[in-house]
Amino acid sequence: MNNAAPSSPHDPLDATATGSPESRSGTGATSAHDTAARQLDGERVRSRLAAVCRDWQIEVVDTTGSTNLDLLARLREDTSCAPIVRAAMQQTAGRGQRGRAWQSLPGDSLTFSLAYVMTGGPAQLAGLSLATGVAVVEGLSDLPISAPQALGLKWPNDVLLRGGKLAGILIETVPAGPGRIGVVIGIGVNLRHAGDVATRIDSAAVQSATAASPSAATQAVPATPPAALESILVDPDMSSVLVALVQRLAAMLARFDTQRFDAFREDWEAMHAYGGSSIRVIEHGRDVLHGVALGVDSQGCLRVATTEGERKIASGEVSVRLLDPPTATTLPGTQGGR
């Protein structure tokens, strides 16, 4: 931790870097502000988080393989090193759900991980990914975004913006001694250029499917299209977004450790993007259930109304999609309202 004077956690979270941007003389010009907004300023991040995250180590690096893997290795060696935040401008081996590579470019996305040691065991972590989603939405809403009502949550691990995937969450654990468990939460947020992200996802999906089976590409479940924060926040500043998210996530982890998912259930349901919508539940590329998405239970399982009664879906190798995807005219303001 650095010794910079702490700033108030209630200070407005600026959407721009400090300093006066150079004037733009043409469409291709790059100002000093543009460059700063696309970089992580470790000193500014540590200073802004000093008051809220007094006991946290705040690490900002240029590049690493995976911030999740870095922190998992550290916890395996010594759980007393937590809590830690580790953010990287570039992750060369960043991962999403089910081992997929996280598609990102430096400056276009924010990728970071948090390590924390909690009381209890794996059973007490039920619903943690959902509580993490609540904290991410709250953190983004602390920024001067133009449409907070356009943010929502898709069970169990995605943050949506007008129906597109804005952020993903990956949670991994390690033993931490009797009655304790080490948790590493990895988060990736698309800041810019959603179209480029979509192209990379499509290319990766085709290559993966073709390698598995020549016909697999036609059987693959379409990914939720990506979204980027720049559509509701002009020129997102990486450092400010990181500060906003970590402030909320640190508070969430401390609260979850004592109150568990029950403390977040109501907020999650208010942010549920698919609540009341017809959905399909997909496992290993095949539809296993159709129904209407309700809320979640006290363990974070998704409740689905079907013709045969209510079913509960536990997190696992399962994907959820809308049965009838909304059109462009119905997306804004109709999902993710809080």
Secondary structure, 3 states (H helix, E strand, C coil): CCCCCCCCCCCCCCCCCCCCCCCCCCCCCCCHHHHHHCCCCHHHHHHHHCCCCCCCEEEEEEEECCHHHHHHHHHHHCHHHCCEEEEEEEECCCECHHHCECCCCECCEEEEEEEEEEECCHHHHCCHHHHHHHHHHHHHHCCCCCCHHHEEEECCCEEEECCEEEEEEEEEEEECCCCEEEEEEEEEEECCCHHHHHHHHHHHHHHHHHHHCCCHHHHCCCCCCECCHHHCCCCCCHHHHHHHHHHHHHHHHHHHHHHCHHHCHHHHHHHECCCCCEEEEEECCEEEEEEEEEEECCCCCEEEEECCEEEEECCCCEEEEECCCCCCCCCCCCCCCC
